[in-house]
Amino acid sequence: MKVIGVGVIGMGWMGNAHSSAYINYRLKFSHTGIIPKLIICAEAIEQRAKEAKERFGFEKYSTNWSDVVDDDEVEIVDITAPNAIHLEIIEYCIKKGKHINCEKPVGAFLHESVKAYNLVKDYPKQTFVGFNYRWAPLVQYVKELLDSGKLGEVYSYKGRFFSCYAADELSCYSWRFERENGLGAITDLMSHAVDMALYLLGDIKSVSAVMRTFIKERPLAKEGASHYAKGCKDDIKKDVTNDDYVGARISFRNGAEGFIDVSRCFVGPTSEHSFEIHAQKGSVKWNFEEMNTLYLYLKDHESIDGYRKIYSSPSHPFHGYFNPSNGTSLGYEDLKTLEIAHFLAKIFDKNYIHYADFQSAARVSKVLDAIMKSSEAKKELFIEECI
Ligand SMILES: NC(=O)c1ccc[n+]([C@@H]2O[C@H](COP(=O)([O-])OP(=O)(O)OC[C@H]3O[C@@H](n4cnc5c(N)ncnc54)[C@H](O)[C@@H]3O)[C@@H](O)[C@H]2O)c1
């Protein structure tokens, strides 16, 4: 048995998701002999910290995040607080020699993610980043199809992340809408969409992008409200100072052409994080809203034209950890459990191959930086060197 102490900082949506994932890991991955032990959580709102301690069985709680990093029993720190304080916490974790699992995009601003990567280049401990959508069994299956050459040369990639959390004009203003706390849809959603593109197709050579803010002001949220909270017409409003929408035409280094766009305020789509790949020998379509379904066309295998609908099943990577049944669905929280499983596996085996670390976040940031600059300059920008 290998017991490893865990501390979590920021007990909002993601703090809850990470804590549940450690508990689910113990249930679903008991064969590994690794036992993550929840030691301490920190949260700015004391009542929330106290409730989280009780709910997840942490031994202690604090309203001061440095108590988590200072705790000798804590070997892993999960950073699930707002982006603006990520880098400061990362720097302190490095000083104290902790393994770090930081939520995307890692830094509030793009240069901060690159700085975080530079700081850990020779760091002996592991880092991980919440690019959880990669771990869906059918995304993994698509990766296998691409890497084995079964789809052939890729011609076109369309990526998208249309989240509805700010679609209502009365959706509350929170740290996500404030430039001094970081960027908008570009770091919140484009980071996931670009990570998916880089993961599946490899490096991006150039981008030509636009960024827009459609809803200019929002009602102020009450302290600690989630970004799905709604205000009232008569509430005090605050100006939105970062982006609602980003669209980017993209050329990949492997010759494929693409387009990725993301929005936090379109009505209709709910959490449409999707991709469509058209290649020489086949095509695929996947959408997180129907995460357990893949549309697949393989030129050599199909007798008639049109996609086949495939359901997630134990024959696809990682599905079998959750249930033994074809077509019995996995959900978002299972992806978070897989993220924790990969992180723990990497801590105990440096050669483990399934990971998304600070280098992955820095690669994403480099592309996001080019997207921002391209939108400002209104021209195509080339990304010279890859990380
Ligand atoms: N991977 C994903 O799918 C995904 C989804 C949502 C959010 N995220 C990321 O997770 C992070 C948190 O997002 P969220 O949606 O959980 O936000 P949230 O607002 O729901 O939660 C953040 C929590 O941190 C607390 N907090 C603020 N300042 C603090 C401090 N100084 N010390 C301790 N706690 C503090 C807040 O009170 C709040 O409870 C962000 O980096 C975000 O980009 C990732």
The ligand as an SDF file (V2000), in Angstrom:
LIG
                    3D

 44 48  0  0  0  0  0  0  0  0999 V2000
  -11.2050   21.2770  -16.1580 N   0  0  0  0  0  0  0  0  0  0  0  0
  -12.4350   21.7250  -16.1930 C   0  0  0  0  0  0  0  0  0  0  0  0
  -13.3220   21.1350  -16.8280 O   0  0  0  0  0  0  0  0  0  0  0  0
  -12.7860   22.9750  -15.4120 C   0  0  0  0  0  0  0  0  0  0  0  0
  -14.1250   23.3600  -15.2230 C   0  0  0  0  0  0  0  0  0  0  0  0
  -14.3830   24.4930  -14.4610 C   0  0  0  0  0  0  0  0  0  0  0  0
  -13.3390   25.2450  -13.9260 C   0  0  0  0  0  0  0  0  0  0  0  0
  -12.0530   24.8590  -14.1450 N   0  0  0  0  0  0  0  0  0  0  0  0
  -10.9230   25.6130  -13.5540 C   0  0  0  0  0  0  0  0  0  0  0  0
  -10.9540   25.3790  -12.1290 O   0  0  0  0  0  0  0  0  0  0  0  0
  -10.5750   26.5560  -11.4220 C   0  0  0  0  0  0  0  0  0  0  0  0
  -11.6950   26.9440  -10.4600 C   0  0  0  0  0  0  0  0  0  0  0  0
  -12.8930   27.1280  -11.1850 O   0  0  0  0  0  0  0  0  0  0  0  0
  -14.3220   26.8660  -10.5000 P   0  0  0  0  0  0  0  0  0  0  0  0
  -15.3170   26.8180  -11.5980 O   0  0  0  0  0  0  0  0  0  0  0  0
  -14.2420   25.7480   -9.5510 O   0  0  0  0  0  0  0  0  0  0  0  0
  -14.4790   28.2540   -9.7160 O   0  0  0  0  0  0  0  0  0  0  0  0
  -15.3880   28.5420   -8.4690 P   0  0  0  0  0  0  0  0  0  0  0  0
  -15.5440   30.0330   -8.4550 O   0  0  0  0  0  0  0  0  0  0  0  0
  -16.5930   27.6640   -8.4500 O   0  0  0  0  0  0  0  0  0  0  0  0
  -14.4710   28.0830   -7.2300 O   0  0  0  0  0  0  0  0  0  0  0  0
  -13.3130   28.7560   -6.8190 C   0  0  0  0  0  0  0  0  0  0  0  0
  -13.2850   28.6980   -5.2790 C   0  0  0  0  0  0  0  0  0  0  0  0
  -12.0650   29.2320   -4.8200 O   0  0  0  0  0  0  0  0  0  0  0  0
  -12.3450   30.0130   -3.6690 C   0  0  0  0  0  0  0  0  0  0  0  0
  -11.2610   30.9730   -3.4610 N   0  0  0  0  0  0  0  0  0  0  0  0
  -11.1000   32.2120   -3.9950 C   0  0  0  0  0  0  0  0  0  0  0  0
   -9.9650   32.7700   -3.5370 N   0  0  0  0  0  0  0  0  0  0  0  0
   -9.3900   31.8670   -2.7040 C   0  0  0  0  0  0  0  0  0  0  0  0
   -8.2120   31.8630   -1.9040 C   0  0  0  0  0  0  0  0  0  0  0  0
   -7.3870   32.9170   -1.8790 N   0  0  0  0  0  0  0  0  0  0  0  0
   -7.9400   30.7720   -1.1540 N   0  0  0  0  0  0  0  0  0  0  0  0
   -8.7650   29.7040   -1.1530 C   0  0  0  0  0  0  0  0  0  0  0  0
   -9.9170   29.6470   -1.8890 N   0  0  0  0  0  0  0  0  0  0  0  0
  -10.2110   30.7210   -2.6460 C   0  0  0  0  0  0  0  0  0  0  0  0
  -13.6870   30.6650   -3.9770 C   0  0  0  0  0  0  0  0  0  0  0  0
  -14.3250   31.1440   -2.8070 O   0  0  0  0  0  0  0  0  0  0  0  0
  -14.4120   29.5070   -4.6370 C   0  0  0  0  0  0  0  0  0  0  0  0
  -15.1010   28.7080   -3.6940 O   0  0  0  0  0  0  0  0  0  0  0  0
  -10.2400   27.5930  -12.4880 C   0  0  0  0  0  0  0  0  0  0  0  0
   -8.8620   27.5540  -12.7240 O   0  0  0  0  0  0  0  0  0  0  0  0
  -10.9980   27.1160  -13.7310 C   0  0  0  0  0  0  0  0  0  0  0  0
  -10.3670   27.5180  -14.9440 O   0  0  0  0  0  0  0  0  0  0  0  0
  -11.7560   23.7250  -14.8650 C   0  0  0  0  0  0  0  0  0  0  0  0
  1  2  1  0
  2  3  2  0
  2  4  1  0
  4  5  1  0
  4 44  2  0
  5  6  2  0
  6  7  1  0
  7  8  2  0
  8  9  1  0
  8 44  1  0
  9 10  1  0
  9 42  1  0
 10 11  1  0
 11 12  1  0
 11 40  1  0
 12 13  1  0
 13 14  1  0
 14 15  2  0
 14 16  1  0
 14 17  1  0
 17 18  1  0
 18 19  2  0
 18 20  1  0
 18 21  1  0
 21 22  1  0
 22 23  1  0
 23 24  1  0
 23 38  1  0
 24 25  1  0
 25 26  1  0
 25 36  1  0
 26 27  1  0
 26 35  1  0
 27 28  2  0
 28 29  1  0
 29 30  1  0
 29 35  2  0
 30 31  1  0
 30 32  2  0
 32 33  1  0
 33 34  2  0
 34 35  1  0
 36 37  1  0
 36 38  1  0
 38 39  1  0
 40 41  1  0
 40 42  1  0
 42 43  1  0
M  CHG  2   8   1  16  -1
M  END
$$$$
